[in-house]
Each structure stands twice: as structure tokens, then as C-alpha cells.
Amino acid sequence: MKFSEQVKYARMKLLLTQEALAKELGVSYATICRWEKDNREPQIVSQGKFYAFCESKGITFEEQIEK
């Protein structure tokens, strides 16, 4: 699963808007939009924050890899 798909999956699972997810991660709305459109890969620090946030909410991506 590409990072862009992971971002969208997590956001939909948590019922968050792009703006709400951006606020949770401390990034801009435009950053979330770019990530979802696969226009830009995140910096390592931001990617780490995203995965830590998902883990804290009980979201894993292993189950999505098989789909």
C-alpha cells in the first residue's frame, strides 16, 4: 500500500477531514492534500508522526496489504 493510500485510509477510518488530520499531525492542510494525491513523499519526521498517530489510534496497515 502506497503512503498516499495509507493516509487516506487512516483518515477515512477515523472519520477525519484533511484539515483535522493536519491539525493532529502538526502539518498544513496542503501537506495532507499533497500526500493523498501522491504529489509528495513526507519528510522522515512527518512520516514517523503519521505512523505513531495511527498506532495510537489502533490503525495498522498490515491488513490492507493483502487487499
Distance bins in CASP14 RR format, pairs under 12 A and 6 or more apart:
PFRMAT RR
TARGET T0000
AUTHOR 0000-0000-0000
RMODE 2
METHOD distances of the structure
MODEL  1
1 7 0 0 0 0 0 1 0 0 0 0 0
1 8 0 0 0 0 0 1 0 0 0 0 0
1 9 1 0 0 1 0 0 0 0 0 0 0
1 10 0 0 0 0 0 1 0 0 0 0 0
1 38 0 0 0 0 0 1 0 0 0 0 0
1 59 0 0 0 0 0 1 0 0 0 0 0
1 60 0 0 0 0 0 1 0 0 0 0 0
1 61 1 0 1 0 0 0 0 0 0 0 0
1 62 0 0 0 0 1 0 0 0 0 0 0
1 63 0 0 0 0 1 0 0 0 0 0 0
1 64 1 0 1 0 0 0 0 0 0 0 0
1 65 1 0 1 0 0 0 0 0 0 0 0
1 66 0 0 0 0 1 0 0 0 0 0 0
1 67 0 0 0 0 1 0 0 0 0 0 0
2 8 0 0 0 0 1 0 0 0 0 0 0
2 9 0 0 0 0 0 1 0 0 0 0 0
2 35 0 0 0 0 0 1 0 0 0 0 0
2 36 0 0 0 0 0 1 0 0 0 0 0
2 37 0 0 0 0 0 1 0 0 0 0 0
2 38 1 0 0 1 0 0 0 0 0 0 0
2 41 0 0 0 0 1 0 0 0 0 0 0
2 61 0 0 0 0 0 1 0 0 0 0 0
2 64 0 0 0 0 0 1 0 0 0 0 0
2 65 0 0 0 0 0 1 0 0 0 0 0
3 9 0 0 0 0 0 1 0 0 0 0 0
3 10 0 0 0 0 0 1 0 0 0 0 0
3 32 0 0 0 0 0 1 0 0 0 0 0
3 34 0 0 0 0 0 1 0 0 0 0 0
3 35 1 0 0 1 0 0 0 0 0 0 0
3 36 0 0 0 0 1 0 0 0 0 0 0
3 37 0 0 0 0 0 1 0 0 0 0 0
3 38 1 0 0 1 0 0 0 0 0 0 0
3 39 0 0 0 0 0 1 0 0 0 0 0
3 40 0 0 0 0 1 0 0 0 0 0 0
3 41 1 0 0 1 0 0 0 0 0 0 0
3 42 1 0 0 1 0 0 0 0 0 0 0
3 43 0 0 0 0 0 1 0 0 0 0 0
3 44 0 0 0 0 0 1 0 0 0 0 0
3 46 0 0 0 0 0 1 0 0 0 0 0
3 47 1 0 0 1 0 0 0 0 0 0 0
3 48 0 0 0 0 0 1 0 0 0 0 0
3 50 0 0 0 0 1 0 0 0 0 0 0
3 51 0 0 0 0 1 0 0 0 0 0 0
3 54 0 0 0 0 0 1 0 0 0 0 0
3 61 0 0 0 0 1 0 0 0 0 0 0
4 10 0 0 0 0 0 1 0 0 0 0 0
4 11 0 0 0 0 0 1 0 0 0 0 0
4 32 0 0 0 0 0 1 0 0 0 0 0
4 33 0 0 0 0 0 1 0 0 0 0 0
4 34 0 0 0 0 1 0 0 0 0 0 0
4 35 1 0 1 0 0 0 0 0 0 0 0
4 36 1 0 1 0 0 0 0 0 0 0 0
4 37 1 0 0 1 0 0 0 0 0 0 0
4 38 1 1 0 0 0 0 0 0 0 0 0
4 39 0 0 0 0 1 0 0 0 0 0 0
4 40 0 0 0 0 1 0 0 0 0 0 0
4 41 0 0 0 0 1 0 0 0 0 0 0
4 42 0 0 0 0 0 1 0 0 0 0 0
4 47 0 0 0 0 0 1 0 0 0 0 0
4 50 0 0 0 0 0 1 0 0 0 0 0
5 11 0 0 0 0 0 1 0 0 0 0 0
5 12 0 0 0 0 0 1 0 0 0 0 0
5 35 0 0 0 0 0 1 0 0 0 0 0
5 36 0 0 0 0 1 0 0 0 0 0 0
5 37 0 0 0 0 0 1 0 0 0 0 0
5 38 0 0 0 0 1 0 0 0 0 0 0
5 61 0 0 0 0 1 0 0 0 0 0 0
5 64 1 0 0 1 0 0 0 0 0 0 0
5 65 0 0 0 0 0 1 0 0 0 0 0
5 67 0 0 0 0 1 0 0 0 0 0 0
6 12 0 0 0 0 0 1 0 0 0 0 0
6 13 0 0 0 0 0 1 0 0 0 0 0
6 21 0 0 0 0 0 1 0 0 0 0 0
6 35 0 0 0 0 1 0 0 0 0 0 0
6 36 0 0 0 0 1 0 0 0 0 0 0
6 38 0 0 0 0 0 1 0 0 0 0 0
6 41 0 0 0 0 0 1 0 0 0 0 0
6 42 0 0 0 0 0 1 0 0 0 0 0
6 47 0 0 0 0 1 0 0 0 0 0 0
6 48 0 0 0 0 0 1 0 0 0 0 0
6 50 1 0 0 1 0 0 0 0 0 0 0
6 51 0 0 0 0 1 0 0 0 0 0 0
6 53 0 0 0 0 0 1 0 0 0 0 0
6 54 1 0 0 1 0 0 0 0 0 0 0
6 59 0 0 0 0 1 0 0 0 0 0 0
6 60 0 0 0 0 0 1 0 0 0 0 0
6 61 1 0 1 0 0 0 0 0 0 0 0
6 62 0 0 0 0 0 1 0 0 0 0 0
6 63 0 0 0 0 0 1 0 0 0 0 0
6 64 1 0 0 1 0 0 0 0 0 0 0
6 65 0 0 0 0 0 1 0 0 0 0 0
7 13 0 0 0 0 0 1 0 0 0 0 0
7 14 0 0 0 0 0 1 0 0 0 0 0
7 16 0 0 0 0 0 1 0 0 0 0 0
7 18 0 0 0 0 1 0 0 0 0 0 0
7 21 1 0 0 1 0 0 0 0 0 0 0
7 22 0 0 0 0 0 1 0 0 0 0 0
7 24 0 0 0 0 0 1 0 0 0 0 0
7 25 0 0 0 0 1 0 0 0 0 0 0
7 27 0 0 0 0 0 1 0 0 0 0 0
7 31 0 0 0 0 1 0 0 0 0 0 0
7 32 1 0 0 1 0 0 0 0 0 0 0
7 33 0 0 0 0 1 0 0 0 0 0 0
7 34 0 0 0 0 1 0 0 0 0 0 0
7 35 1 0 1 0 0 0 0 0 0 0 0
7 36 1 0 1 0 0 0 0 0 0 0 0
7 37 0 0 0 0 1 0 0 0 0 0 0
7 38 0 0 0 0 1 0 0 0 0 0 0
7 39 0 0 0 0 0 1 0 0 0 0 0
7 40 0 0 0 0 0 1 0 0 0 0 0
7 41 0 0 0 0 0 1 0 0 0 0 0
7 42 0 0 0 0 1 0 0 0 0 0 0
7 46 0 0 0 0 0 1 0 0 0 0 0
7 47 0 0 0 0 1 0 0 0 0 0 0
7 49 0 0 0 0 0 1 0 0 0 0 0
7 50 1 0 0 1 0 0 0 0 0 0 0
7 51 0 0 0 0 0 1 0 0 0 0 0
7 53 0 0 0 0 0 1 0 0 0 0 0
7 54 0 0 0 0 1 0 0 0 0 0 0
7 59 0 0 0 0 0 1 0 0 0 0 0
7 61 0 0 0 0 0 1 0 0 0 0 0
8 14 0 0 0 0 0 1 0 0 0 0 0
8 16 0 0 0 0 0 1 0 0 0 0 0
8 17 0 0 0 0 0 1 0 0 0 0 0
8 18 0 0 0 0 1 0 0 0 0 0 0
8 21 0 0 0 0 1 0 0 0 0 0 0
8 32 0 0 0 0 1 0 0 0 0 0 0
8 33 0 0 0 0 0 1 0 0 0 0 0
8 35 0 0 0 0 1 0 0 0 0 0 0
8 36 1 0 1 0 0 0 0 0 0 0 0
8 37 0 0 0 0 1 0 0 0 0 0 0
8 38 0 0 0 0 1 0 0 0 0 0 0
8 50 0 0 0 0 0 1 0 0 0 0 0
8 59 0 0 0 0 0 1 0 0 0 0 0
8 61 0 0 0 0 0 1 0 0 0 0 0
8 64 0 0 0 0 0 1 0 0 0 0 0
9 16 0 0 0 0 0 1 0 0 0 0 0
9 21 0 0 0 0 0 1 0 0 0 0 0
9 35 0 0 0 0 0 1 0 0 0 0 0
9 36 0 0 0 0 0 1 0 0 0 0 0
9 50 0 0 0 0 0 1 0 0 0 0 0
9 54 0 0 0 0 1 0 0 0 0 0 0
9 57 0 0 0 0 0 1 0 0 0 0 0
9 59 1 0 0 1 0 0 0 0 0 0 0
9 60 0 0 0 0 0 1 0 0 0 0 0
9 61 1 0 0 1 0 0 0 0 0 0 0
9 63 0 0 0 0 0 1 0 0 0 0 0
9 64 1 0 0 1 0 0 0 0 0 0 0
9 65 0 0 0 0 0 1 0 0 0 0 0
9 67 0 0 0 0 1 0 0 0 0 0 0
10 16 0 0 0 0 1 0 0 0 0 0 0
10 18 0 0 0 0 0 1 0 0 0 0 0
10 20 0 0 0 0 0 1 0 0 0 0 0
10 21 1 0 0 1 0 0 0 0 0 0 0
10 24 0 0 0 0 0 1 0 0 0 0 0
10 25 0 0 0 0 0 1 0 0 0 0 0
10 32 0 0 0 0 0 1 0 0 0 0 0
10 35 0 0 0 0 0 1 0 0 0 0 0
10 36 0 0 0 0 0 1 0 0 0 0 0
10 50 1 0 0 1 0 0 0 0 0 0 0
10 51 0 0 0 0 1 0 0 0 0 0 0
10 52 0 0 0 0 0 1 0 0 0 0 0
10 53 1 0 0 1 0 0 0 0 0 0 0
10 54 1 0 1 0 0 0 0 0 0 0 0
10 55 0 0 0 0 0 1 0 0 0 0 0
10 56 0 0 0 0 0 1 0 0 0 0 0
10 57 1 0 0 1 0 0 0 0 0 0 0
10 58 0 0 0 0 1 0 0 0 0 0 0
10 59 1 0 1 0 0 0 0 0 0 0 0
10 60 0 0 0 0 1 0 0 0 0 0 0
10 61 0 0 0 0 1 0 0 0 0 0 0
10 64 0 0 0 0 1 0 0 0 0 0 0
11 17 1 0 0 1 0 0 0 0 0 0 0
11 18 1 0 0 1 0 0 0 0 0 0 0
11 19 0 0 0 0 0 1 0 0 0 0 0
11 20 0 0 0 0 1 0 0 0 0 0 0
11 21 1 0 1 0 0 0 0 0 0 0 0
11 22 0 0 0 0 1 0 0 0 0 0 0
11 24 0 0 0 0 1 0 0 0 0 0 0
11 25 0 0 0 0 0 1 0 0 0 0 0
11 29 0 0 0 0 0 1 0 0 0 0 0
11 32 1 0 0 1 0 0 0 0 0 0 0
11 33 0 0 0 0 0 1 0 0 0 0 0
11 35 0 0 0 0 1 0 0 0 0 0 0
11 36 1 0 0 1 0 0 0 0 0 0 0
11 50 0 0 0 0 0 1 0 0 0 0 0
11 53 0 0 0 0 0 1 0 0 0 0 0
11 54 0 0 0 0 0 1 0 0 0 0 0
11 57 0 0 0 0 0 1 0 0 0 0 0
11 59 0 0 0 0 1 0 0 0 0 0 0
12 18 0 0 0 0 0 1 0 0 0 0 0
12 21 0 0 0 0 0 1 0 0 0 0 0
12 36 0 0 0 0 0 1 0 0 0 0 0
12 59 0 0 0 0 0 1 0 0 0 0 0
12 64 0 0 0 0 0 1 0 0 0 0 0
13 21 0 0 0 0 0 1 0 0 0 0 0
13 53 0 0 0 0 0 1 0 0 0 0 0
13 54 0 0 0 0 1 0 0 0 0 0 0
13 57 0 0 0 0 1 0 0 0 0 0 0
13 58 0 0 0 0 1 0 0 0 0 0 0
13 59 1 0 1 0 0 0 0 0 0 0 0
13 60 0 0 0 0 0 1 0 0 0 0 0
13 61 0 0 0 0 0 1 0 0 0 0 0
13 63 0 0 0 0 0 1 0 0 0 0 0
13 64 0 0 0 0 1 0 0 0 0 0 0
14 20 0 0 0 0 1 0 0 0 0 0 0
14 21 1 0 0 1 0 0 0 0 0 0 0
14 24 0 0 0 0 1 0 0 0 0 0 0
14 25 0 0 0 0 0 1 0 0 0 0 0
14 53 0 0 0 0 1 0 0 0 0 0 0
14 54 0 0 0 0 1 0 0 0 0 0 0
14 56 0 0 0 0 0 1 0 0 0 0 0
14 57 1 0 0 1 0 0 0 0 0 0 0
14 58 0 0 0 0 1 0 0 0 0 0 0
14 59 1 0 0 1 0 0 0 0 0 0 0
15 21 0 0 0 0 0 1 0 0 0 0 0
15 57 0 0 0 0 0 1 0 0 0 0 0
16 22 0 0 0 0 1 0 0 0 0 0 0
16 23 0 0 0 0 1 0 0 0 0 0 0
16 24 1 0 0 1 0 0 0 0 0 0 0
16 25 0 0 0 0 0 1 0 0 0 0 0
16 29 0 0 0 0 0 1 0 0 0 0 0
16 32 0 0 0 0 1 0 0 0 0 0 0
16 36 0 0 0 0 0 1 0 0 0 0 0
16 53 0 0 0 0 0 1 0 0 0 0 0
16 54 0 0 0 0 0 1 0 0 0 0 0
16 57 0 0 0 0 1 0 0 0 0 0 0
16 59 0 0 0 0 0 1 0 0 0 0 0
17 23 0 0 0 0 1 0 0 0 0 0 0
17 24 0 0 0 0 0 1 0 0 0 0 0
17 29 0 0 0 0 1 0 0 0 0 0 0
17 32 0 0 0 0 1 0 0 0 0 0 0
17 33 0 0 0 0 0 1 0 0 0 0 0
17 36 0 0 0 0 0 1 0 0 0 0 0
18 24 0 0 0 0 0 1 0 0 0 0 0
18 25 0 0 0 0 0 1 0 0 0 0 0
18 27 0 0 0 0 0 1 0 0 0 0 0
18 28 0 0 0 0 1 0 0 0 0 0 0
18 29 1 0 1 0 0 0 0 0 0 0 0
18 30 0 0 0 0 1 0 0 0 0 0 0
18 31 0 0 0 0 1 0 0 0 0 0 0
18 32 1 0 1 0 0 0 0 0 0 0 0
18 33 1 0 1 0 0 0 0 0 0 0 0
18 34 0 0 0 0 0 1 0 0 0 0 0
18 35 0 0 0 0 1 0 0 0 0 0 0
18 36 1 0 0 1 0 0 0 0 0 0 0
18 37 0 0 0 0 0 1 0 0 0 0 0
19 25 0 0 0 0 0 1 0 0 0 0 0
19 26 0 0 0 0 0 1 0 0 0 0 0
19 27 0 0 0 0 0 1 0 0 0 0 0
19 28 0 0 0 0 1 0 0 0 0 0 0
19 29 1 0 1 0 0 0 0 0 0 0 0
19 30 0 0 0 0 0 1 0 0 0 0 0
19 31 0 0 0 0 0 1 0 0 0 0 0
19 32 1 0 0 1 0 0 0 0 0 0 0
19 33 0 0 0 0 1 0 0 0 0 0 0
20 26 0 0 0 0 0 1 0 0 0 0 0
20 27 0 0 0 0 0 1 0 0 0 0 0
20 29 0 0 0 0 1 0 0 0 0 0 0
20 32 0 0 0 0 1 0 0 0 0 0 0
20 53 0 0 0 0 0 1 0 0 0 0 0
21 27 0 0 0 0 1 0 0 0 0 0 0
21 28 0 0 0 0 0 1 0 0 0 0 0
21 29 0 0 0 0 1 0 0 0 0 0 0
21 31 0 0 0 0 1 0 0 0 0 0 0
21 32 1 0 1 0 0 0 0 0 0 0 0
21 33 0 0 0 0 0 1 0 0 0 0 0
21 35 0 0 0 0 1 0 0 0 0 0 0
21 36 0 0 0 0 1 0 0 0 0 0 0
21 46 0 0 0 0 0 1 0 0 0 0 0
21 49 0 0 0 0 0 1 0 0 0 0 0
21 50 0 0 0 0 1 0 0 0 0 0 0
21 53 0 0 0 0 1 0 0 0 0 0 0
21 54 0 0 0 0 0 1 0 0 0 0 0
21 57 0 0 0 0 0 1 0 0 0 0 0
21 59 0 0 0 0 0 1 0 0 0 0 0
22 28 1 0 1 0 0 0 0 0 0 0 0
22 29 1 0 1 0 0 0 0 0 0 0 0
22 30 0 0 0 0 1 0 0 0 0 0 0
22 31 1 0 0 1 0 0 0 0 0 0 0
22 32 1 0 1 0 0 0 0 0 0 0 0
22 33 0 0 0 0 1 0 0 0 0 0 0
22 34 0 0 0 0 0 1 0 0 0 0 0
22 35 0 0 0 0 1 0 0 0 0 0 0
22 36 0 0 0 0 0 1 0 0 0 0 0
22 42 0 0 0 0 0 1 0 0 0 0 0
22 46 0 0 0 0 0 1 0 0 0 0 0
22 49 0 0 0 0 0 1 0 0 0 0 0
22 50 0 0 0 0 0 1 0 0 0 0 0
22 53 0 0 0 0 0 1 0 0 0 0 0
23 29 0 0 0 0 1 0 0 0 0 0 0
23 31 0 0 0 0 0 1 0 0 0 0 0
23 32 0 0 0 0 1 0 0 0 0 0 0
23 53 0 0 0 0 0 1 0 0 0 0 0
24 32 0 0 0 0 1 0 0 0 0 0 0
24 49 0 0 0 0 1 0 0 0 0 0 0
24 50 0 0 0 0 1 0 0 0 0 0 0
24 52 0 0 0 0 0 1 0 0 0 0 0
24 53 1 0 0 1 0 0 0 0 0 0 0
24 54 0 0 0 0 0 1 0 0 0 0 0
24 56 0 0 0 0 1 0 0 0 0 0 0
24 57 0 0 0 0 1 0 0 0 0 0 0
25 31 0 0 0 0 1 0 0 0 0 0 0
25 32 1 0 0 1 0 0 0 0 0 0 0
25 35 0 0 0 0 1 0 0 0 0 0 0
25 42 0 0 0 0 1 0 0 0 0 0 0
25 43 0 0 0 0 0 1 0 0 0 0 0
25 45 0 0 0 0 0 1 0 0 0 0 0
25 46 1 0 0 1 0 0 0 0 0 0 0
25 47 0 0 0 0 0 1 0 0 0 0 0
25 48 0 0 0 0 1 0 0 0 0 0 0
25 49 1 0 1 0 0 0 0 0 0 0 0
25 50 1 0 0 1 0 0 0 0 0 0 0
25 51 0 0 0 0 0 1 0 0 0 0 0
25 52 0 0 0 0 1 0 0 0 0 0 0
25 53 1 0 0 1 0 0 0 0 0 0 0
25 54 0 0 0 0 0 1 0 0 0 0 0
25 56 0 0 0 0 0 1 0 0 0 0 0
25 57 0 0 0 0 0 1 0 0 0 0 0
26 32 0 0 0 0 1 0 0 0 0 0 0
26 42 0 0 0 0 0 1 0 0 0 0 0
26 45 0 0 0 0 0 1 0 0 0 0 0
26 46 0 0 0 0 1 0 0 0 0 0 0
26 49 1 0 0 1 0 0 0 0 0 0 0
26 50 0 0 0 0 0 1 0 0 0 0 0
26 53 0 0 0 0 1 0 0 0 0 0 0
27 33 0 0 0 0 0 1 0 0 0 0 0
27 34 0 0 0 0 1 0 0 0 0 0 0
27 35 0 0 0 0 1 0 0 0 0 0 0
27 40 0 0 0 0 0 1 0 0 0 0 0
27 42 0 0 0 0 1 0 0 0 0 0 0
27 43 0 0 0 0 1 0 0 0 0 0 0
27 45 0 0 0 0 0 1 0 0 0 0 0
27 46 1 0 0 1 0 0 0 0 0 0 0
27 47 0 0 0 0 0 1 0 0 0 0 0
27 48 0 0 0 0 0 1 0 0 0 0 0
27 49 0 0 0 0 1 0 0 0 0 0 0
27 50 0 0 0 0 1 0 0 0 0 0 0
27 53 0 0 0 0 0 1 0 0 0 0 0
28 34 0 0 0 0 1 0 0 0 0 0 0
28 35 0 0 0 0 0 1 0 0 0 0 0
28 40 0 0 0 0 0 1 0 0 0 0 0
28 42 0 0 0 0 0 1 0 0 0 0 0
28 46 0 0 0 0 0 1 0 0 0 0 0
29 35 0 0 0 0 0 1 0 0 0 0 0
29 36 0 0 0 0 0 1 0 0 0 0 0
30 36 0 0 0 0 0 1 0 0 0 0 0
30 37 0 0 0 0 0 1 0 0 0 0 0
30 39 0 0 0 0 1 0 0 0 0 0 0
30 40 0 0 0 0 1 0 0 0 0 0 0
31 37 0 0 0 0 0 1 0 0 0 0 0
31 39 0 0 0 0 0 1 0 0 0 0 0
31 40 1 0 0 1 0 0 0 0 0 0 0
31 41 0 0 0 0 0 1 0 0 0 0 0
31 42 1 0 0 1 0 0 0 0 0 0 0
31 43 0 0 0 0 1 0 0 0 0 0 0
31 46 1 0 0 1 0 0 0 0 0 0 0
31 47 0 0 0 0 0 1 0 0 0 0 0
31 49 0 0 0 0 0 1 0 0 0 0 0
31 50 0 0 0 0 0 1 0 0 0 0 0
32 39 0 0 0 0 0 1 0 0 0 0 0
32 40 0 0 0 0 0 1 0 0 0 0 0
32 42 0 0 0 0 1 0 0 0 0 0 0
32 46 0 0 0 0 0 1 0 0 0 0 0
32 49 0 0 0 0 0 1 0 0 0 0 0
32 50 0 0 0 0 1 0 0 0 0 0 0
32 53 0 0 0 0 0 1 0 0 0 0 0
33 39 0 0 0 0 1 0 0 0 0 0 0
33 40 0 0 0 0 1 0 0 0 0 0 0
34 40 1 0 1 0 0 0 0 0 0 0 0
34 41 0 0 0 0 1 0 0 0 0 0 0
34 42 0 0 0 0 1 0 0 0 0 0 0
34 43 0 0 0 0 0 1 0 0 0 0 0
34 46 0 0 0 0 0 1 0 0 0 0 0
35 41 0 0 0 0 1 0 0 0 0 0 0
35 42 1 0 0 1 0 0 0 0 0 0 0
35 43 0 0 0 0 0 1 0 0 0 0 0
35 46 0 0 0 0 1 0 0 0 0 0 0
35 47 0 0 0 0 1 0 0 0 0 0 0
35 49 0 0 0 0 0 1 0 0 0 0 0
35 50 0 0 0 0 1 0 0 0 0 0 0
36 42 0 0 0 0 0 1 0 0 0 0 0
36 50 0 0 0 0 0 1 0 0 0 0 0
40 46 0 0 0 0 0 1 0 0 0 0 0
40 47 0 0 0 0 0 1 0 0 0 0 0
41 47 1 0 0 1 0 0 0 0 0 0 0
41 50 0 0 0 0 0 1 0 0 0 0 0
42 48 0 0 0 0 1 0 0 0 0 0 0
42 49 0 0 0 0 1 0 0 0 0 0 0
42 50 1 0 0 1 0 0 0 0 0 0 0
42 51 0 0 0 0 0 1 0 0 0 0 0
43 49 0 0 0 0 1 0 0 0 0 0 0
43 50 0 0 0 0 0 1 0 0 0 0 0
44 50 0 0 0 0 0 1 0 0 0 0 0
44 51 0 0 0 0 0 1 0 0 0 0 0
45 51 0 0 0 0 0 1 0 0 0 0 0
45 52 0 0 0 0 0 1 0 0 0 0 0
46 52 0 0 0 0 0 1 0 0 0 0 0
46 53 0 0 0 0 0 1 0 0 0 0 0
47 53 0 0 0 0 0 1 0 0 0 0 0
47 54 0 0 0 0 0 1 0 0 0 0 0
48 54 0 0 0 0 1 0 0 0 0 0 0
48 55 0 0 0 0 1 0 0 0 0 0 0
48 56 0 0 0 0 0 1 0 0 0 0 0
49 55 0 0 0 0 0 1 0 0 0 0 0
49 56 0 0 0 0 0 1 0 0 0 0 0
50 56 0 0 0 0 0 1 0 0 0 0 0
50 57 0 0 0 0 0 1 0 0 0 0 0
50 59 0 0 0 0 0 1 0 0 0 0 0
50 61 0 0 0 0 0 1 0 0 0 0 0
51 57 0 0 0 0 0 1 0 0 0 0 0
51 58 0 0 0 0 0 1 0 0 0 0 0
51 59 0 0 0 0 1 0 0 0 0 0 0
51 60 0 0 0 0 1 0 0 0 0 0 0
51 61 0 0 0 0 1 0 0 0 0 0 0
52 58 0 0 0 0 0 1 0 0 0 0 0
52 59 0 0 0 0 0 1 0 0 0 0 0
53 59 0 0 0 0 1 0 0 0 0 0 0
54 60 1 0 0 1 0 0 0 0 0 0 0
54 61 1 0 0 1 0 0 0 0 0 0 0
54 62 0 0 0 0 0 1 0 0 0 0 0
54 64 0 0 0 0 0 1 0 0 0 0 0
55 61 0 0 0 0 0 1 0 0 0 0 0
55 62 0 0 0 0 0 1 0 0 0 0 0
61 67 0 0 0 0 0 1 0 0 0 0 0
END
